[in-house]
């Protein structure tokens, strides 16, 4: 789909305009320096000067800028031609607001920017003006997991003197051939908004449907023949919070769909079922298998059960088809034919899904596209059908009746289609039968011959994503701790570590995660042995085996020794330890169940004087259990940390804070050793 970085399993930051501006500034800084200088004395338009004495929207002293005015006018000329006019003006309040002085307008082969102007009204002095000739065209820097070829570019204009106290604004016009008869009015983002307008002009006989998300609906006012205008005022800015939902899931927006006389066209839809038909039409004929595909399927599936044949096909698509995207025009939505993907041995998420579906069909297994967003919360059941909410494609594989196996975890019993197995062929590090946490409890569009429907992708058991850490350690009378540790990782805990080590070639680099783990828990240590287990065997648990020695681990207090039984690893978090109240829910990446078992042999001549109390807390969304006891001549510490629900509402933020504080207290607790009685 459009956002290729979604196929990279790295977690993405909020895609705000300011972040895009920072990236583009870095790419095009030298180009902008070489561009024509701004013309001092070029008068800003009247619509901007009317804002000079306008009251500011409510904001606090940390606000970098406020949006004084925005206006988006959409004129639909036909099903194949649309004009857009956009006006925006900010007042810069703090140095951090200078980023708003960079205008980035995207376009492609189906879009043409017909004009672009920017102005600055300084608090003192004459206006500045920049025009089309001052702009430069750039493409986002290619990153691993991104596209190889794309027709999407940005026209970049830097407005001078975007300094505190000044007003900066811009205006542009675009003409485009719409791929979908929809538009999204994103009127809420980081800066507080004083006033925002949206106008829609339709041809005679056309109709529209509007849906409001995350904001009270504003009724339109007629603005002429088949023309409507919406206005919102004093819109609160969204300040980023750690582990918050994606911006698309919390920001106010209006989705507008428009229809010519007679209803939806080939590039329009009114509901999820129609959107499924729209997407299915895009894929028509692209699943057909060539002779080469059939030959490879035969070679991969000559022997074994149906499950092993499916696994062989999944392995081939995961590892033998490189992720490369070539997306021109409708190629941002439409997959390439399976024959092309197989022949070239590369494709993006929807291409890999297409080839896998084609190959599965050759062994008698049906499958269906699932169009989804890689950030949970971007699409919810109360949203209307819209193409802009998705950035990724996976498969739902129809399991034959009677095929049951413990490996097939990510399944859903569909009332009409039977048991479906969800699988992401782009994620080469997650075994067949499972899905990553980013897809679990997420909503995707299931595309079937009967149209589309929004389905909830299942949540896997927490035990499928875990770190199981066991250690056998010995403490001597000087306080030195040494011994062996074994870690076994499965699920996302495994693939994320494999991904981090995918390009390492030296053993010293492969043990850096161990060094970071120990450094976060022990002040001084030496690793005496370390090895990686099953780095490339993705169907097996990943692991670390290592030994270390830590001098002065136990602390003296008179004739006593204080020993922390939780030797390494931390489950507490300072996420909510802020002065500002939490505004948005807290999102976990996926269900988790981690366990630690540390056994510490006592030094000769010492015995236990005091043990920490056990901890047993369960808040519903997560639980934590720990216990320290004596087994023979050793301290034994066991704990289990489990995330059960992937979203914690704001109303339970204080409970989550308390939960983390309880864990932090347990992690600091010590066992007191005293000289043994004679």
Long-range contacts (C-beta under 8 A, 24 or more apart in sequence): 1-332, 1-333, 1-349, 1-350, 1-371, 1-390, 1-391, 1-392, 1-393, 2-327, 2-332, 2-333, 2-391, 3-374, 3-391, 3-392, 4-145, 4-146, 4-147, 4-325, 4-327, 4-348, 4-349, 5-143, 5-145, 5-146, 6-349, 6-373, 6-374, 6-375, 6-391, 6-392, 7-145, 7-323, 7-325, 7-348, 7-349, 7-374, 7-392, 7-426, 8-143, 8-144, 8-145, 8-146, 8-323, 9-427, 9-429, 9-436, 9-438, 9-495, 9-496, 9-499, 10-145, 10-499, 11-438, 11-589, 12-374, 12-375, 14-240, 14-244, 14-246, 14-247, 15-247, 16-189, 16-190, 16-240, 16-247, 17-104, 17-189, 17-190, 18-99, 18-100, 18-190, 20-104, 21-99, 21-100, 21-102, 21-104, 22-99, 23-140, 23-141, 24-102, 24-104, 24-138, 24-140, 24-154, 24-156, 25-99, 25-102, 25-158, 27-138, 27-140, 27-141, 28-136, 28-138, 28-156, 31-136, 31-138, 31-156, 32-136, 32-156, 32-158, 35-134, 35-135, 35-136, 35-158, 36-133, 36-134, 38-120, 38-128, 38-129, 38-130, 38-134, 38-159, 38-160, 39-128, 39-129, 39-130, 40-125, 40-126, 40-127, 40-128, 41-126, 41-127, 42-119, 42-127, 42-128, 42-129, 43-127, 43-129, 44-119, 44-120, 44-121, 44-127, 44-129, 44-167, 44-169, 45-119, 45-171, 47-71, 47-87, 47-89, 48-89, 48-119, 48-121, 48-167, 48-169, 49-121, 51-89, 51-91, 51-167, 51-169, 52-121, 52-167, 54-194, 55-194, 56-91, 56-192, 56-194, 57-192, 57-193, 57-194, 57-233, 57-234, 57-235, 58-192, 58-234, 58-236, 59-93, 59-192, 59-237, 62-94, 62-239, 63-93, 63-94, 63-191, 63-192, 63-237, 64-92, 64-93, 64-94, 64-95, 64-96, 64-97, 64-99, 64-100, 64-191, 65-90, 65-91, 65-92, 65-93, 65-94, 65-97, 65-100, 65-191, 66-90, 66-91, 66-93, 66-191, 66-192, 66-193, 66-194, 66-237, 67-191, 67-192, 67-193, 67-194, 67-196, 68-167, 68-194, 68-195, 69-169, 69-194, 69-195, 69-196, 69-197, 70-187, 70-193, 70-195, 70-196, 70-197, 71-196, 71-197, 71-198, 71-199, 72-185, 72-197, 72-198, 72-199, 73-198, 73-199, 73-201, 74-183, 74-198, 74-199, 74-200, 74-201, 74-256, 75-201, 76-181, 76-200, 76-201, 76-202, 76-203, 76-206, 76-258, 77-203, 78-203, 79-178, 79-181, 79-260, 79-265, 79-267, 79-268, 80-177, 80-178, 81-175, 81-176, 81-177, 82-175, 82-176, 82-177, 82-178, 83-173, 83-174, 83-175, 84-173, 84-174, 84-175, 84-176, 85-171, 85-172, 85-173, 86-171, 86-172, 86-173, 86-174, 87-169, 87-170, 87-171, 88-169, 88-170, 88-171, 89-167, 89-168, 89-169, 90-167, 90-168, 90-169, 90-191, 91-166, 91-167, 92-162, 92-163, 92-164, 92-165, 92-166, 92-167, 92-168, 93-164, 93-165, 94-164, 95-163, 95-164, 97-162, 97-164, 98-162, 98-163, 100-162, 100-168, 100-191, 101-158, 101-159, 101-160, 101-161, 101-162, 101-168, 102-156, 102-157, 102-158, 102-159, 103-156, 103-157, 103-158, 103-159, 103-170, 103-172, 104-154, 104-155, 104-156, 105-154, 105-155, 105-157, 105-172, 105-174, 106-152, 106-153, 106-154, 106-155, 107-152, 107-153, 107-154, 107-155, 107-174, 108-150, 108-151, 108-152, 108-153, 108-328, 108-329, 109-151, 109-328, 109-329, 110-176, 110-177, 110-178, 110-179, 110-329, 111-174, 111-175, 111-176, 111-177, 112-174, 112-175, 112-176, 113-155, 113-172, 113-173, 113-174, 114-173, 114-174, 114-175, 115-171, 115-172, 115-173, 116-155, 116-157, 116-170, 116-171, 116-172, 116-173, 117-170, 117-171, 117-172, 118-157, 118-158, 118-159, 118-168, 118-169, 118-170, 118-171, 119-159, 119-168, 119-169, 119-170, 120-159, 120-160, 120-161, 120-162, 120-166, 120-167, 120-168, 120-169, 121-166, 121-167, 121-168, 121-169, 122-161, 122-163, 122-165, 122-166, 123-165, 123-166, 128-159, 128-160, 128-161, 130-157, 130-158, 130-159, 130-160, 134-158, 145-323, 146-325, 147-324, 147-325, 147-326, 147-327, 147-348, 148-324, 148-325, 148-326, 148-346, 149-325, 149-326, 149-327, 149-328, 150-325, 150-326, 150-327, 150-328, 151-327, 151-328, 151-329, 152-327, 152-332, 178-267, 179-267, 179-329, 179-330, 179-332, 179-333, 179-387, 180-267, 180-268, 180-269, 180-278, 180-387, 181-257, 181-258, 181-259, 181-264, 181-265, 181-267, 181-268, 182-255, 182-256, 182-257, 182-258, 182-268, 182-386, 182-387, 182-388, 183-255, 183-256, 183-258, 184-253, 184-254, 184-255, 184-256, 184-386, 184-388, 185-230, 185-253, 185-254, 185-255, 185-256, 186-251, 186-253, 187-215, 187-232, 187-235, 187-252, 187-253, 187-254, 188-214, 188-215, 188-235, 188-236, 188-237, 188-238, 188-251, 188-252, 188-253, 189-237, 189-238, 189-247, 189-251, 190-237, 190-238, 190-239, 190-240, 191-237, 192-234, 192-235, 192-236, 192-237, 193-232, 193-233, 193-234, 193-235, 193-237, 194-233, 194-234, 195-231, 195-232, 195-233, 196-231, 196-232, 196-233, 196-235, 197-229, 197-230, 197-231, 198-229, 198-230, 198-231, 198-254, 199-223, 199-227, 199-228, 199-229, 199-230, 200-227, 200-228, 200-229, 200-256, 200-258, 201-226, 201-227, 202-226, 202-227, 202-258, 203-260, 205-260, 205-261, 206-258, 206-259, 206-260, 206-261, 207-258, 207-259, 208-256, 208-257, 208-258, 208-259, 209-256, 209-257, 209-258, 209-259, 209-270, 209-384, 210-254, 210-255, 210-256, 210-257, 211-254, 211-255, 211-383, 211-384, 212-252, 212-253, 212-254, 213-252, 213-253, 213-254, 213-255, 213-382, 213-383, 214-249, 214-250, 214-251, 214-252, 214-253, 215-252, 215-253, 230-254, 239-580, 239-583, 241-582, 241-583, 241-584, 242-575, 243-575, 243-586, 243-587, 243-588, 244-583, 244-584, 244-585, 244-586, 244-587, 245-376, 245-377, 245-584, 245-585, 245-587, 245-647, 246-373, 246-375, 246-376, 246-377, 246-378, 248-373, 248-375, 248-377, 248-378, 248-379, 248-389, 249-375, 249-377, 249-378, 249-379, 249-380, 250-377, 250-584, 255-383, 255-384, 255-386, 255-388, 257-384, 257-385, 257-386, 269-385, 270-385, 271-384, 271-385, 272-385, 272-445, 272-451, 272-452, 272-453, 272-454, 273-450, 273-451, 273-452, 273-453, 274-385, 274-451, 274-452, 275-385, 275-386, 275-387, 275-445, 275-452, 276-445, 276-446, 276-447, 276-448, 276-450, 276-451, 276-452, 276-453, 277-451, 277-452, 279-333, 279-369, 279-371, 279-445, 279-447, 279-452, 280-369, 280-447, 280-448, 280-449, 280-451, 280-452, 282-330, 282-333, 282-334, 282-335, 283-334, 283-335, 283-354, 283-369, 283-447, 285-337, 286-334, 286-335, 286-336, 286-337, 286-338, 286-354, 287-338, 287-354, 287-357, 287-358, 287-361, 288-337, 288-338, 288-339, 288-358, 289-338, 289-339, 289-358, 289-359, 289-361, 289-362, 290-338, 290-339, 290-342, 290-343, 292-339, 292-342, 292-343, 293-338, 293-339, 293-342, 293-355, 293-358, 293-359, 293-362, 294-362, 296-342, 296-359, 297-359, 297-362, 297-363, 300-359, 301-363, 306-363, 306-365, 306-400, 306-403, 307-403, 307-405, 307-407, 307-408, 309-363, 310-360, 310-363, 310-365, 310-397, 310-432, 311-432, 313-356, 313-359, 313-360, 313-363, 314-356, 314-423, 314-425, 314-432, 315-432, 316-359, 317-352, 317-355, 317-356, 317-359, 317-425, 318-352, 318-425, 318-426, 318-427, 318-428, 319-428, 320-345, 321-345, 321-346, 321-347, 321-351, 321-352, 321-355, 321-425, 322-346, 323-347, 323-348, 323-349, 323-352, 323-426, 324-348, 325-351, 333-387, 335-393, 348-426, 349-392, 349-393, 349-394, 349-424, 349-425, 349-426, 350-393, 352-425, 352-426, 353-393, 353-394, 353-395, 353-425, 353-426, 355-425, 356-395, 356-423, 356-425, 357-395, 360-397, 364-400, 365-397, 365-398, 365-400, 366-397, 366-398, 367-395, 367-396, 367-397, 367-398, 368-395, 368-396, 368-398, 368-417, 368-420, 368-446, 368-447, 368-448, 369-393, 369-395, 369-396, 369-446, 369-447, 370-394, 370-395, 370-396, 370-422, 370-444, 370-445, 370-446, 370-447, 370-455, 370-457, 371-444, 371-445, 371-447, 372-439, 372-442, 372-443, 372-444, 372-445, 372-457, 373-442, 373-444, 374-438, 374-439, 375-438, 376-438, 376-439, 376-440, 376-441, 376-442, 376-587, 376-646, 376-647, 377-587, 377-647, 379-442, 379-443, 379-444, 379-454, 380-443, 381-443, 381-454, 381-456, 385-445, 385-452, 390-444, 390-445, 392-424, 392-426, 394-422, 394-423, 394-424, 394-425, 394-426, 394-435, 394-439, 394-444, 395-422, 395-423, 395-424, 395-425, 396-420, 396-421, 396-422, 396-446, 396-455, 397-421, 397-422, 397-423, 405-433, 407-431, 407-432, 407-433, 408-433, 409-433, 409-434, 409-460, 409-461, 409-464, 410-434, 410-435, 410-440, 410-457, 410-458, 410-460, 411-458, 412-455, 412-456, 412-457, 412-458, 414-455, 416-450, 417-448, 422-457, 422-458, 427-495, 428-538, 429-494, 429-495, 429-498, 429-499, 429-538, 430-491, 430-492, 430-495, 430-538, 431-538, 431-539, 434-460, 434-464, 434-491, 435-460, 436-492, 436-495, 436-590, 437-465, 437-491, 437-492, 437-588, 437-589, 437-590, 437-591, 437-646, 438-589, 438-590, 440-590, 440-591, 440-646, 441-646, 441-647, 459-591, 459-646, 460-491, 460-590, 460-591, 461-591, 461-593, 462-591, 462-592, 462-593, 462-642, 462-643, 462-644, 463-593, 464-490, 464-491, 464-591, 465-490, 465-491, 465-492, 465-493, 465-590, 465-591, 465-592, 465-593, 466-490, 466-491, 466-493, 466-592, 466-593, 466-594, 466-595, 467-493, 467-569, 467-594, 467-595, 468-594, 468-595, 469-568, 469-569, 469-594, 469-595, 469-596, 469-597, 470-596, 470-597, 470-598, 471-567, 471-568, 471-597, 471-598, 471-599, 472-599, 473-567, 473-598, 473-599, 473-600, 473-601, 474-600, 474-601, 475-553, 475-554, 475-561, 475-563, 475-600, 475-601, 475-602, 475-603, 476-603, 477-561, 477-603, 477-604, 477-605, 477-606, 478-551, 478-552, 479-551, 479-552, 479-553, 479-554, 479-555, 479-556, 479-561, 480-549, 480-550, 480-551, 480-552, 480-553, 481-549, 481-550, 481-553, 481-554, 481-567, 481-600, 482-528, 482-547, 482-548, 482-549, 482-550, 483-547, 483-548, 483-600, 484-529, 484-545, 484-546, 484-547, 485-544, 485-545, 485-546, 485-547, 485-548, 485-568, 486-543, 486-544, 486-545, 487-543, 487-544, 487-545, 488-541, 488-542, 488-543, 489-541, 489-542, 489-543, 490-541, 490-542, 491-590, 492-589, 492-590, 493-542, 493-592, 493-594, 494-538, 494-541, 494-542, 495-538, 495-542, 497-542, 498-535, 498-536, 498-538, 498-542, 501-532, 501-535, 510-535, 511-544, 511-546, 513-544, 514-544, 514-546, 517-568, 517-569, 518-548, 518-550, 518-568, 520-568, 520-570, 521-567, 521-568, 521-569, 521-570, 522-548, 522-550, 522-553, 522-567, 522-568, 523-552, 524-550, 524-551, 524-552, 525-549, 525-550, 526-550, 554-673, 559-674, 559-675, 560-609, 560-672, 560-673, 560-674, 561-603, 561-606, 561-672, 561-673, 561-674, 562-670, 562-671, 562-672, 562-673, 563-600, 563-635, 563-670, 563-671, 563-673, 564-667, 564-668, 564-669, 564-670, 564-671, 565-598, 565-600, 565-612, 565-628, 565-635, 565-637, 565-669, 565-670, 565-671, 566-596, 566-598, 566-626, 566-637, 566-639, 566-666, 566-667, 566-669, 567-598, 567-600, 567-637, 569-594, 569-596, 570-667, 571-624, 571-639, 571-641, 571-663, 571-667, 572-660, 572-661, 572-663, 572-664, 572-667, 573-660, 574-660, 575-656, 575-660, 576-653, 576-656, 576-657, 576-660, 577-657, 582-650, 582-653, 583-650, 584-650, 585-647, 585-648, 585-649, 585-650, 586-647, 586-648, 586-653, 586-656, 587-646, 587-647, 587-648, 588-643, 588-645, 588-646, 588-647, 588-648, 589-646, 590-643, 590-646, 591-642, 591-643, 591-644, 591-646, 592-641, 592-642, 592-643, 593-640, 593-641, 593-642, 593-643, 594-640, 594-641, 594-642, 595-638, 595-639, 595-640, 595-641, 596-637, 596-638, 596-639, 597-636, 597-637, 597-638, 598-635, 598-636, 598-637, 599-631, 599-634, 599-635, 599-636, 599-637, 600-634, 600-635, 600-636, 600-637, 601-633, 601-634, 602-633, 602-634, 602-635, 602-673, 603-673, 605-675, 605-676, 606-673, 606-674, 606-675, 606-676, 607-673, 607-674, 607-675, 607-676, 607-677, 608-635, 608-671, 608-672, 608-673, 608-674, 609-672, 609-673, 609-674, 610-671, 610-672, 611-671, 612-666, 612-669, 612-670, 612-671, 615-639, 615-662, 615-663, 615-666, 617-659, 617-662, 619-652, 619-655, 619-656, 619-658, 619-659, 620-644, 620-645, 621-645, 621-648, 621-652, 621-655, 621-656, 622-656, 622-659, 624-659, 624-662, 624-663, 624-666, 626-666, 628-669, 628-671, 635-671, 639-666
